Amino acid sequence: MGLTQVCVSCHNYRQTLLCLILFAILFTAKARPVSSSLIEPAQKDMKKPEPMMVEKSQIGSRPPKCERRCSTCEHCEAVQVPVAPQIQPHRSHFSPAKATTVVSYSSRGDDLSNYKPMSWKCKCGDYLFNP
């Protein structure tokens, strides 16, 4: 009695399994080659990204444009000049009435640095203008 029930249930499992495999084969997506005549018009409609140039503002990256900085001079050119030193009044601890000048090029405040700041100016004849 148990053997016949096992055979019937095995038969049902086989039928169910075969039906599932058949449906899986029929309803799966099939890979088909896409015609190139369909792809090319679609690619023509798409806009190609244009290369964009971004201008970065960096101090000292390039010389400024010095055209028409002064009306009397025909030719203005960009030149690098040393930055004027910062003159700071320095009072002594011992005599507050006396003030001395301290020339400072760097934020360190000592003379060990070889840093000499330069800036761009527009030179028109003998005159220097800020760009």
N, CA, C and O atoms as a MOPAC input file, in Angstrom:
PM7 MOZYME 1SCF
protein

 N      0.82100 1    -1.16800 1     0.00000 1
 C      0.00000 1     0.00000 1     0.00000 1
 C      0.87500 1     1.24500 1     0.00000 1
 O      0.53900 1     2.19900 1    -0.70200 1
 N      1.94400 1     1.29400 1     0.72200 1
 C      2.82800 1     2.44300 1     0.75800 1
 C      3.59400 1     2.59400 1    -0.54000 1
 O      3.93100 1     3.71100 1    -0.93100 1
 N      3.88400 1     1.46400 1    -1.23100 1
 C      4.67200 1     1.51300 1    -2.45500 1
 C      3.88900 1     2.15500 1    -3.59100 1
 O      4.47500 1     2.88000 1    -4.39600 1
 N      2.61400 1     1.92000 1    -3.68200 1
 C      1.81300 1     2.51800 1    -4.75100 1
 C      1.65900 1     4.02600 1    -4.54500 1
 O      1.63300 1     4.79200 1    -5.50900 1
 N      1.55700 1     4.44000 1    -3.29600 1
 C      1.44000 1     5.87900 1    -3.02500 1
 C      2.74200 1     6.61100 1    -3.39800 1
 O      2.70200 1     7.73900 1    -3.88800 1
 N      3.88800 1     5.96600 1    -3.16300 1
 C      5.17800 1     6.56700 1    -3.49100 1
 C      5.31300 1     6.69600 1    -5.00100 1
 O      5.80700 1     7.71900 1    -5.47700 1
 N      4.89500 1     5.70100 1    -5.76800 1
 C      4.99100 1     5.74600 1    -7.22400 1
 C      4.09900 1     6.82600 1    -7.79700 1
 O      4.49100 1     7.50600 1    -8.74500 1
 N      2.89700 1     7.00100 1    -7.24200 1
 C      1.97900 1     8.02300 1    -7.73000 1
 C      2.55400 1     9.41400 1    -7.45300 1
 O      2.47800 1    10.29500 1    -8.31000 1
 N      3.12700 1     9.61700 1    -6.26200 1
 C      3.67800 1    10.93100 1    -5.92900 1
 C      4.92900 1    11.22100 1    -6.76500 1
 O      5.16700 1    12.37500 1    -7.12200 1
 N      5.74000 1    10.18900 1    -7.08700 1
 C      6.90300 1    10.37800 1    -7.95800 1
 C      6.45100 1    10.79000 1    -9.34300 1
 O      7.07600 1    11.64400 1    -9.97200 1
 N      5.36700 1    10.19100 1    -9.82900 1
 C      4.84800 1    10.51200 1   -11.14700 1
 C      4.35500 1    11.96700 1   -11.18200 1
 O      4.57400 1    12.67100 1   -12.16700 1
 N      3.68700 1    12.41600 1   -10.10500 1
 C      3.20000 1    13.79800 1   -10.03500 1
 C      4.37000 1    14.78800 1   -10.01200 1
 O      4.32000 1    15.83500 1   -10.65700 1
 N      5.42400 1    14.44500 1    -9.26100 1
 C      6.60300 1    15.31700 1    -9.20700 1
 C      7.27200 1    15.42300 1   -10.57100 1
 O      7.73600 1    16.49700 1   -10.95400 1
 N      7.32500 1    14.31400 1   -11.30500 1
 C      7.95000 1    14.33700 1   -12.63000 1
 C      7.16000 1    15.22900 1   -13.58300 1
 O      7.74200 1    16.01200 1   -14.33400 1
 N      5.84300 1    15.10900 1   -13.55000 1
 C      5.01400 1    15.92500 1   -14.42800 1
 C      5.14500 1    17.41500 1   -14.07700 1
 O      5.24300 1    18.26600 1   -14.96100 1
 N      5.14500 1    17.70200 1   -12.80800 1
 C      5.27000 1    19.09600 1   -12.37400 1
 C      6.63100 1    19.65700 1   -12.76900 1
 O      6.73500 1    20.78600 1   -13.24800 1
 N      7.66700 1    18.85900 1   -12.56200 1
 C      9.01400 1    19.29000 1   -12.90700 1
 C      9.15800 1    19.49300 1   -14.41000 1
 O      9.77100 1    20.47300 1   -14.83500 1
 N      8.62000 1    18.60900 1   -15.21200 1
 C      8.68400 1    18.75900 1   -16.66500 1
 C      7.91300 1    19.99600 1   -17.12900 1
 O      8.36800 1    20.70200 1   -18.02900 1
 N      6.76700 1    20.26200 1   -16.53400 1
 C      5.99100 1    21.45600 1   -16.90000 1
 C      6.76100 1    22.73100 1   -16.54800 1
 O      6.77500 1    23.68000 1   -17.33200 1
 N      7.39900 1    22.76000 1   -15.37900 1
 C      8.17400 1    23.93100 1   -14.97900 1
 C      9.35700 1    24.16400 1   -15.90900 1
 O      9.64900 1    25.30400 1   -16.27000 1
 N     10.03500 1    23.09600 1   -16.29500 1
 C     11.17100 1    23.23300 1   -17.21100 1
 C     10.69700 1    23.73300 1   -18.56900 1
 O     11.34000 1    24.59600 1   -19.16600 1
 N      9.58300 1    23.20400 1   -19.06500 1
 C      9.03800 1    23.62400 1   -20.34900 1
 C      8.65200 1    25.11000 1   -20.32400 1
 O      8.97400 1    25.84300 1   -21.25900 1
 N      7.96700 1    25.55900 1   -19.26400 1
 C      7.60300 1    26.97400 1   -19.15000 1
 C      8.83600 1    27.86600 1   -19.01200 1
 O      8.87400 1    28.97300 1   -19.55000 1
 N      9.81900 1    27.38800 1   -18.30600 1
 C     11.04500 1    28.17800 1   -18.14300 1
 C     11.74200 1    28.36400 1   -19.48500 1
 O     12.25200 1    29.44700 1   -19.77200 1
 N     11.76800 1    27.33600 1   -20.29500 1
 C     12.41400 1    27.43500 1   -21.60600 1
 C     11.62100 1    28.35300 1   -22.52900 1
 O     12.21200 1    29.14500 1   -23.26200 1
 N     10.30900 1    28.25900 1   -22.50600 1
 C      9.48300 1    29.05300 1   -23.40600 1
 C      9.45100 1    30.54100 1   -23.04000 1
 O      9.44200 1    31.39800 1   -23.92300 1
 N      9.43500 1    30.84000 1   -21.75900 1
 C      9.23700 1    32.22200 1   -21.33400 1
 C     10.51500 1    32.96300 1   -20.94100 1
 O     10.43400 1    34.09700 1   -20.46900 1
 N     11.65600 1    32.37500 1   -21.11600 1
 C     12.89200 1    33.11600 1   -20.84000 1
 C     13.19200 1    34.03200 1   -22.01800 1
 O     12.82100 1    33.75200 1   -23.15700 1
 N     13.86900 1    35.12600 1   -21.71600 1
 C     14.22000 1    36.08400 1   -22.76800 1
 C     15.28900 1    35.48200 1   -23.65800 1
 O     16.25500 1    34.87900 1   -23.19100 1
 N     15.08700 1    35.66200 1   -24.94000 1
 C     16.05900 1    35.14500 1   -25.89600 1
 C     16.92300 1    36.30500 1   -26.37400 1
 O     16.42100 1    37.40000 1   -26.62800 1
 N     18.19900 1    36.06300 1   -26.49400 1
 C     19.11400 1    37.09100 1   -26.98800 1
 C     19.06800 1    37.09200 1   -28.50100 1
 O     19.36900 1    36.09100 1   -29.15100 1
 N     18.68800 1    38.22700 1   -29.04600 1
 C     18.62600 1    38.36500 1   -30.49200 1
 C     19.59100 1    39.46300 1   -30.89700 1
 O     19.73400 1    40.45500 1   -30.18200 1
 N     20.25500 1    39.30100 1   -32.03400 1
 C     21.14000 1    40.38500 1   -32.47600 1
 C     20.31000 1    41.58900 1   -32.91800 1
 O     19.31100 1    41.44100 1   -33.62300 1
 N     20.73600 1    42.78200 1   -32.49600 1
 C     20.04300 1    44.01200 1   -32.85000 1
 C     20.63400 1    44.51900 1   -34.15300 1
 O     21.85200 1    44.56900 1   -34.32100 1
 N     19.77800 1    44.88400 1   -35.04900 1
 C     20.22100 1    45.35800 1   -36.35000 1
 C     21.00200 1    46.66100 1   -36.20100 1
 O     20.62200 1    47.53100 1   -35.41700 1
 N     22.08500 1    46.79200 1   -36.94900 1
 C     22.89800 1    48.00500 1   -36.88100 1
 C     22.15700 1    49.19800 1   -37.47500 1
 O     22.48800 1    50.34400 1   -37.16700 1
 N     21.16500 1    48.94700 1   -38.31800 1
 C     20.39200 1    50.05400 1   -38.88100 1
 C     19.51800 1    50.71400 1   -37.81300 1
 O     19.10400 1    51.86100 1   -37.97800 1
 N     19.23900 1    50.01100 1   -36.73600 1
 C     18.48300 1    50.60200 1   -35.64200 1
 C     19.39400 1    51.36800 1   -34.69000 1
 O     18.96600 1    52.34500 1   -34.07500 1
 N     20.62300 1    50.94000 1   -34.56500 1
 C     21.54800 1    51.55000 1   -33.61200 1
 C     22.09600 1    52.87300 1   -34.13700 1
 O     22.17800 1    53.84000 1   -33.37900 1
 N     22.47200 1    52.94100 1   -35.41000 1
 C     23.12000 1    54.13700 1   -35.95800 1
 C     22.24800 1    55.39100 1   -35.87500 1
 O     22.75900 1    56.43600 1   -35.47100 1
 N     20.94200 1    55.34600 1   -36.24000 1
 C     20.13900 1    56.57000 1   -36.08600 1
 C     20.00400 1    56.99300 1   -34.62600 1
 O     19.94700 1    58.18600 1   -34.32800 1
 N     19.95300 1    56.03900 1   -33.73400 1
 C     19.83800 1    56.38500 1   -32.32100 1
 C     21.10500 1    57.07500 1   -31.83400 1
 O     21.03500 1    57.98300 1   -31.00500 1
 N     22.25300 1    56.65700 1   -32.33700 1
 C     23.50600 1    57.28900 1   -31.93200 1
 C     23.63200 1    58.68400 1   -32.53200 1
 O     24.22600 1    59.56600 1   -31.91300 1
 N     23.08300 1    58.89900 1   -33.72700 1
 C     23.14800 1    60.22400 1   -34.34600 1
 C     22.27400 1    61.22100 1   -33.59400 1
 O     22.60200 1    62.40500 1   -33.52100 1
 N     21.15500 1    60.74300 1   -33.03000 1
 C     20.26000 1    61.62500 1   -32.29700 1
 C     20.85700 1    62.06900 1   -30.96700 1
 O     20.53300 1    63.14300 1   -30.46000 1
 N     21.72100 1    61.24600 1   -30.41000 1
 C     22.33400 1    61.58900 1   -29.12700 1
 C     23.36100 1    62.69600 1   -29.33800 1
 O     24.14900 1    62.65000 1   -30.28100 1
 N     23.34600 1    63.68400 1   -28.46000 1
 C     24.30800 1    64.77600 1   -28.55800 1
 C     25.61600 1    64.33600 1   -27.92600 1
 O     25.64200 1    63.76300 1   -26.83700 1
 N     26.68400 1    64.61300 1   -28.62500 1
 C     27.99500 1    64.29000 1   -28.08500 1
 C     28.38800 1    65.37700 1   -27.09200 1
 O     28.18000 1    66.56200 1   -27.35300 1
 N     28.95200 1    64.98300 1   -25.96100 1
 C     29.36100 1    66.00700 1   -24.99500 1
 C     30.52800 1    66.82400 1   -25.53300 1
 O     31.54100 1    66.27900 1   -25.97200 1
 N     30.36300 1    68.13000 1   -25.48900 1
 C     31.41000 1    69.01600 1   -25.97400 1
 C     32.43700 1    69.22300 1   -24.86600 1
 O     32.07400 1    69.39000 1   -23.70200 1
 N     33.69200 1    69.21200 1   -25.22200 1
 C     34.69100 1    69.45000 1   -24.18100 1
 C     34.58800 1    70.88800 1   -23.68200 1
 O     34.60700 1    71.83900 1   -24.46400 1
 N     34.48100 1    71.01900 1   -22.39500 1
 C     34.34200 1    72.34300 1   -21.80500 1
 C     35.65900 1    72.73500 1   -21.15000 1
 O     36.28600 1    71.94300 1   -20.44600 1
 N     36.05000 1    73.94800 1   -21.39400 1
 C     37.26200 1    74.45200 1   -20.76600 1
 C     36.85200 1    75.26600 1   -19.54500 1
 O     36.05900 1    76.20200 1   -19.64300 1
 N     37.38800 1    74.90500 1   -18.43200 1
 C     37.09700 1    75.60800 1   -17.19900 1
 C     38.30400 1    76.46400 1   -16.85200 1
 O     39.42500 1    75.96800 1   -16.73800 1
 N     38.05900 1    77.73000 1   -16.68800 1
 C     39.14600 1    78.63600 1   -16.35700 1
 C     39.25400 1    78.71800 1   -14.84200 1
 O     38.32200 1    79.14400 1   -14.16000 1
 N     40.38500 1    78.31100 1   -14.33800 1
 C     40.61600 1    78.35600 1   -12.90600 1
 C     41.36900 1    79.63800 1   -12.57400 1
 O     42.30500 1    80.03000 1   -13.27000 1
 N     40.94900 1    80.25800 1   -11.52600 1
 C     41.65200 1    81.46700 1   -11.11300 1
 C     42.68100 1    81.08100 1   -10.06200 1
 O     42.33900 1    80.79300 1    -8.91500 1
 N     43.91400 1    81.07800 1   -10.45900 1
 C     45.00900 1    80.75700 1    -9.56400 1
 C     45.96000 1    81.94100 1    -9.54400 1
 O     46.30700 1    82.49400 1   -10.58800 1
 N     46.36400 1    82.31200 1    -8.38000 1
 C     47.28000 1    83.43700 1    -8.25200 1
 C     48.62300 1    83.03700 1    -8.82300 1
 O     49.18400 1    82.00700 1    -8.44700 1
 N     49.13500 1    83.83800 1    -9.72100 1
 C     50.44900 1    83.58900 1   -10.29000 1
 C     50.49300 1    82.49700 1   -11.32900 1
 O     51.58000 1    82.05200 1   -11.69800 1
 N     49.36100 1    82.05300 1   -11.80900 1
 C     49.36600 1    80.94800 1   -12.75400 1
 C     49.79000 1    81.38400 1   -14.15100 1
 O     50.43300 1    80.61400 1   -14.86500 1
 N     49.45100 1    82.58100 1   -14.54800 1
 C     49.84200 1    83.07100 1   -15.87100 1
 C     49.81100 1    84.59800 1   -15.85500 1
 O     49.17100 1    85.19900 1   -14.99100 1
 N     50.49000 1    85.21500 1   -16.79400 1
 C     50.51300 1    86.68000 1   -16.80400 1
 C     49.15100 1    87.25300 1   -17.18200 1
 O     48.40600 1    86.62800 1   -17.93600 1
 N     48.82400 1    88.42100 1   -16.67100 1
 C     47.53600 1    89.04200 1   -16.99200 1
 C     47.55500 1    89.65200 1   -18.39000 1
 O     48.61400 1    89.83900 1   -18.98900 1
 N     46.38100 1    89.95300 1   -18.88800 1
 C     46.26700 1    90.65000 1   -20.17300 1
 C     46.39800 1    92.14600 1   -19.89200 1
 O     45.61000 1    92.72000 1   -19.14000 1
 N     47.36600 1    92.74200 1   -20.48500 1
 C     47.65900 1    94.15500 1   -20.21200 1
 C     47.30700 1    95.05500 1   -21.38800 1
 O     47.90600 1    96.11800 1   -21.55400 1
 N     46.35900 1    94.65100 1   -22.19200 1
 C     45.98600 1    95.46300 1   -23.34600 1
 C     45.19800 1    96.68800 1   -22.89800 1
 O     44.29500 1    96.59100 1   -22.06700 1
 N     45.55100 1    97.83700 1   -23.45900 1
 C     44.85600 1    99.10400 1   -23.22800 1
 C     44.75600 1    99.48600 1   -21.75000 1
 O     43.69800 1    99.92300 1   -21.29800 1
 N     45.83800 1    99.32700 1   -20.99900 1
 C     45.85100 1    99.74200 1   -19.59600 1
 C     46.05700 1   101.24800 1   -19.46800 1
 O     45.56300 1   101.87000 1   -18.52800 1
 N     46.76900 1   101.81400 1   -20.39300 1
 C     46.95000 1   103.26300 1   -20.37300 1
 C     46.70200 1   103.78700 1   -21.78700 1
 O     46.94900 1   103.08900 1   -22.77100 1
 N     46.22100 1   105.00100 1   -21.87100 1
 C     45.87200 1   105.52900 1   -23.19400 1
 C     47.06500 1   106.15300 1   -23.90700 1
 O     47.04500 1   106.30200 1   -25.12900 1
 N     48.10300 1   106.52100 1   -23.15900 1
 C     49.23900 1   107.19300 1   -23.78500 1
 C     50.24000 1   106.22000 1   -24.38100 1
 O     51.01200 1   106.59100 1   -25.26500 1
 N     50.23900 1   104.99700 1   -23.91500 1
 C     51.23500 1   104.01200 1   -24.34900 1
 C     50.60100 1   103.05700 1   -25.35600 1
 O     49.45100 1   102.64900 1   -25.18900 1
 N     51.32100 1   102.71300 1   -26.36600 1
 C     50.78700 1   101.77600 1   -27.36100 1
 C     50.98800 1   100.32600 1   -26.94400 1
 O     50.14700 1    99.47000 1   -27.22000 1
 N     52.10500 1   100.05400 1   -26.27700 1
 C     52.43700 1    98.66500 1   -25.96600 1
 C     52.58800 1    98.48800 1   -24.45500 1
 O     53.48300 1    99.06700 1   -23.83900 1
 N     51.71600 1    97.69300 1   -23.87400 1
 C     51.81900 1    97.34300 1   -22.45800 1
 C     52.17300 1    95.87200 1   -22.37500 1
 O     51.65100 1    95.05900 1   -23.13800 1
 N     53.05800 1    95.52400 1   -21.45100 1
 C     53.45500 1    94.12800 1   -21.30500 1
 C     53.37700 1    93.72100 1   -19.84400 1
 O     53.50400 1    94.55100 1   -18.94400 1
 N     53.16700 1    92.43400 1   -19.62300 1
 C     53.10200 1    91.90000 1   -18.27100 1
 C     54.51300 1    91.59400 1   -17.78700 1
 O     55.29200 1    90.93900 1   -18.48000 1
 N     54.82800 1    92.07100 1   -16.60000 1
 C     56.14200 1    91.82300 1   -16.00200 1
 C     55.94000 1    91.38300 1   -14.56100 1
 O     54.93500 1    91.70600 1   -13.92800 1
 N     56.92300 1    90.63600 1   -14.05500 1
 C     56.89600 1    90.24000 1   -12.65200 1
 C     57.79300 1    91.17800 1   -11.86600 1
 O     58.93900 1    91.43000 1   -12.23900 1
 N     57.25300 1    91.68500 1   -10.78300 1
 C     58.01500 1    92.59200 1    -9.93000 1
 C     57.96300 1    92.07000 1    -8.49900 1
 O     56.99600 1    91.41300 1    -8.11300 1
 N     58.99400 1    92.35800 1    -7.71100 1
 C     58.94700 1    91.92800 1    -6.31000 1
 C     57.88000 1    92.70900 1    -5.55100 1
 O     57.64700 1    93.89100 1    -5.80700 1
 N     57.25000 1    92.02800 1    -4.62500 1
 C     56.21700 1    92.65300 1    -3.81100 1
 C     56.89100 1    93.59200 1    -2.82300 1
 O     57.93100 1    93.26900 1    -2.24900 1
 N     56.29000 1    94.74800 1    -2.63400 1
 C     56.84100 1    95.70400 1    -1.67300 1
 C     56.75400 1    95.10100 1    -0.27600 1
 O     55.72800 1    94.52500 1     0.08400 1
 N     57.81500 1    95.22700 1     0.51200 1
 C     57.78900 1    94.64800 1     1.86100 1
 C     56.78200 1    95.36600 1     2.74400 1
 O     56.50400 1    96.55200 1     2.56700 1
 N     56.24500 1    94.62000 1     3.69800 1
 C     55.29800 1    95.19000 1     4.64200 1
 C     56.09100 1    95.84300 1     5.76600 1
 O     56.88000 1    95.18600 1     6.44500 1
 N     55.88200 1    97.09800 1     5.95000 1
 C     56.57900 1    97.80800 1     7.02400 1
 C     55.62100 1    97.91100 1     8.19600 1
 O     54.54900 1    98.50700 1     8.09500 1
 N     56.03000 1    97.31800 1     9.31000 1
 C     55.19400 1    97.29300 1    10.49500 1
 C     55.90000 1    98.05100 1    11.62100 1
 O     57.08400 1    97.82300 1    11.87100 1
 N     55.19400 1    98.93500 1    12.28900 1
 C     55.83000 1    99.60200 1    13.43100 1
 C     56.00800 1    98.60000 1    14.56300 1
 O     55.10300 1    97.82300 1    14.87000 1
 N     57.17500 1    98.62700 1    15.17400 1
 C     57.48500 1    97.69500 1    16.25200 1
 C     57.95700 1    98.50400 1    17.45000 1
 O     58.94800 1    99.23000 1    17.37100 1
 N     57.26100 1    98.37600 1    18.52700 1
 C     57.62000 1    99.13100 1    19.73100 1
 C     58.47300 1    98.25900 1    20.63600 1
 O     58.23600 1    97.06100 1    20.79300 1
 N     59.43000 1    98.87100 1    21.19900 1
 C     60.32700 1    98.18100 1    22.11500 1
 C     59.66200 1    98.06300 1    23.48300 1
 O     58.86200 1    98.91700 1    23.86500 1
 N     59.99100 1    97.01000 1    24.21100 1
 C     59.43600 1    96.82100 1    25.55000 1
 C     60.02100 1    97.84000 1    26.53600 1
 O     59.37800 1    98.20400 1    27.52100 1
 N     61.21600 1    98.28200 1    26.26400 1
 C     61.90500 1    99.14400 1    27.21400 1
 C     61.56000 1   100.61400 1    27.02300 1
 O     61.45000 1   101.36000 1    27.99600 1
 N     61.39100 1   101.02600 1    25.79000 1
 C     61.06900 1   102.44100 1    25.55800 1
 C     59.87200 1   102.53900 1    24.62300 1
 O     60.03400 1   102.43400 1    23.40700 1
 N     58.67600 1   102.73800 1    25.16400 1
 C     57.48200 1   102.79200 1    24.32400 1
 C     57.43800 1   104.00700 1    23.40700 1
 O     56.67200 1   104.00700 1    22.44300 1
 N     58.20400 1   105.00500 1    23.66100 1
 C     58.16600 1   106.19600 1    22.82000 1
 C     58.89100 1   105.96700 1    21.50400 1
 O     58.53600 1   106.56100 1    20.48500 1
 N     59.89700 1   105.11600 1    21.52100 1
 C     60.65600 1   104.85800 1    20.30000 1
 C     59.97200 1   103.75600 1    19.49600 1
 O     59.57100 1   102.73600 1    20.05700 1
 N     59.84200 1   103.94900 1    18.23100 1
 C     59.25300 1   102.93500 1    17.35000 1
 C     60.24600 1   102.62500 1    16.24800 1
 O     60.80900 1   103.53200 1    15.63500 1
 N     60.45800 1   101.36200 1    16.00100 1
 C     61.34100 1   100.94400 1    14.92100 1
 C     60.49900 1   100.27500 1    13.85200 1
 O     59.38400 1    99.82900 1    14.12400 1
 N     61.01600 1   100.20300 1    12.65300 1
 C     60.28400 1    99.55100 1    11.56700 1
 C     60.83800 1    98.15700 1    11.35700 1
 O     62.05000 1    97.94200 1    11.38200 1
 N     59.93600 1    97.21700 1    11.15000 1
 C     60.30300 1    95.83500 1    10.89000 1
 C     59.82300 1    95.49400 1     9.49000 1
 O     58.64200 1    95.65100 1     9.18100 1
 N     60.72000 1    95.03500 1     8.65100 1
 C     60.36800 1    94.63000 1     7.29700 1
 C     60.09300 1    93.14100 1     7.33000 1
 O     60.93700 1    92.35600 1     7.76100 1
 N     58.90000 1    92.74800 1     6.87200 1
 C     58.51100 1    91.34300 1     6.95200 1
 C     58.08500 1    90.84100 1     5.57900 1
 O     57.15000 1    91.37700 1     4.98400 1
 N     58.76400 1    89.81600 1     5.07400 1
 C     58.37600 1    89.17200 1     3.82200 1
 C     57.58800 1    87.90600 1     4.08700 1
 O     56.73400 1    87.53100 1     3.28400 1
 N     57.85300 1    87.25900 1     5.16700 1
 C     57.19300 1    85.98600 1     5.42400 1
 C     56.44500 1    86.05500 1     6.73900 1
 O     56.68300 1    86.94100 1     7.55900 1
 N     55.54600 1    85.11900 1     6.93100 1
 C     54.76800 1    85.09400 1     8.15400 1
 C     55.57700 1    84.55500 1     9.32300 1
 O     55.15000 1    84.65600 1    10.47300 1
 N     56.74300 1    83.98400 1     9.03900 1
 C     57.57100 1    83.43900 1    10.11200 1
 C     58.22500 1    84.54600 1    10.92000 1
 O     58.49300 1    84.37300 1    12.10900 1
 N     58.47700 1    85.65200 1    10.30200 1
 C     59.04100 1    86.77200 1    11.01300 1
 C     60.54300 1    86.70000 1    11.20900 1
 O     61.10300 1    87.53900 1    11.91500 1
 N     61.21000 1    85.73400 1    10.61300 1
 C     62.66200 1    85.65600 1    10.73700 1
 C     63.30200 1    85.84500 1     9.37000 1
 O     62.61300 1    85.84600 1     8.34900 1
 N     64.59400 1    86.00100 1     9.35100 1
 C     65.30100 1    86.23500 1     8.09500 1
 C     65.88300 1    84.95900 1     7.50900 1
 O     66.79300 1    85.02500 1     6.68300 1
 N     65.38200 1    83.80500 1     7.91600 1
 C     65.92400 1    82.53800 1     7.43700 1
 C     65.28700 1    82.08500 1     6.13000 1
 O     65.79600 1    81.16800 1     5.48600 1
 N     64.21100 1    82.69400 1     5.73700 1
 C     63.48500 1    82.26300 1     4.54800 1
 C     64.07700 1    82.90100 1     3.29700 1
 O     64.45000 1    84.07400 1     3.31200 1
 N     64.16300 1    82.13400 1     2.21800 1
 C     64.60000 1    82.65600 1     0.92700 1
 C     63.41300 1    83.06400 1     0.06300 1
 O     63.57200 1    83.35100 1    -1.12400 1
 N     62.25300 1    83.08800 1     0.64300 1
 C     61.03000 1    83.39800 1    -0.09900 1
 C     61.00500 1    84.87400 1    -0.46400 1
 O     61.05000 1    85.74000 1     0.40900 1
 N     60.93300 1    85.14700 1    -1.73000 1
 C     60.82600 1    86.51000 1    -2.24400 1
 C     59.55100 1    86.58300 1    -3.08100 1
 O     59.54500 1    86.12600 1    -4.22400 1
 N     58.48400 1    87.14200 1    -2.54200 1
 C     57.21800 1    87.16100 1    -3.28800 1
 C     57.29700 1    88.04900 1    -4.51900 1
 O     57.89700 1    89.12400 1    -4.50400 1
 N     56.67700 1    87.56900 1    -5.57500 1
 C     56.61800 1    88.30200 1    -6.84300 1
 C     55.14800 1    88.47100 1    -7.21600 1
 O     54.30300 1    87.66200 1    -6.83400 1
 N     54.86000 1    89.52200 1    -7.96000 1
 C     53.49300 1    89.72600 1    -8.44200 1
 C     53.54600 1    90.22600 1    -9.87800 1
 O     54.56500 1    90.73900 1   -10.34000 1
 N     52.42600 1    90.06500 1   -10.57100 1
 C     52.32500 1    90.51800 1   -11.95500 1
 C     51.87500 1    91.96700 1   -11.98300 1
 O     50.97300 1    92.36100 1   -11.24300 1
 N     52.49300 1    92.74100 1   -12.81900 1
 C     52.11000 1    94.13500 1   -13.05900 1
 C     52.13000 1    94.37300 1   -14.56300 1
 O     52.77500 1    93.64000 1   -15.31300 1
 N     51.42700 1    95.38900 1   -14.98400 1
 C     51.44300 1    95.79100 1   -16.38800 1
 C     52.40000 1    96.96900 1   -16.52800 1
 O     52.24000 1    97.99300 1   -15.86500 1
 N     53.38800 1    96.81500 1   -17.38900 1
 C     54.38600 1    97.86200 1   -17.58500 1
 C     54.08600 1    98.58800 1   -18.89000 1
 O     54.11500 1    98.00200 1   -19.97200 1
 N     53.80000 1    99.86500 1   -18.75700 1
 C     53.54900 1   100.72200 1   -19.91200 1
 C     54.59600 1   101.82800 1   -19.88200 1
 O     54.48500 1   102.77800 1   -19.10700 1
 N     55.59800 1   101.70200 1   -20.71700 1
 C     56.70100 1   102.66200 1   -20.69200 1
 C     57.47900 1   102.51200 1   -19.39600 1
 O     58.00500 1   101.43800 1   -19.10400 1
 N     57.55400 1   103.59400 1   -18.61400 1
 C     58.23100 1   103.55300 1   -17.31700 1
 C     57.25300 1   103.38800 1   -16.16100 1
 O     57.66900 1   103.42500 1   -15.00300 1
 N     55.97500 1   103.20800 1   -16.44000 1
 C     54.95800 1   103.13700 1   -15.39600 1
 C     54.50000 1   101.69400 1   -15.18600 1
 O     54.44700 1   100.89500 1   -16.12100 1
 N     54.17500 1   101.38700 1   -13.94000 1
 C     53.64000 1   100.06900 1   -13.59000 1
 C     52.19800 1   100.23600 1   -13.12300 1
 O     51.89400 1   101.10500 1   -12.30700 1
 N     51.31200 1    99.38600 1   -13.65600 1
 C     49.90200 1    99.41100 1   -13.29700 1
 C     49.49000 1    98.04600 1   -12.76900 1
 O     50.03500 1    97.01600 1   -13.16400 1
 N     48.50900 1    98.06200 1   -11.86300 1
 C     47.93000 1    96.79600 1   -11.42000 1
 C     47.04400 1    96.25200 1   -12.53200 1
 O     46.31700 1    97.01400 1   -13.16900 1
 N     47.09400 1    94.94900 1   -12.77500 1
 C     46.26700 1    94.37700 1   -13.85400 1
 C     44.78400 1    94.40400 1   -13.52000 1
 O     43.96200 1    93.96100 1   -14.32200 1

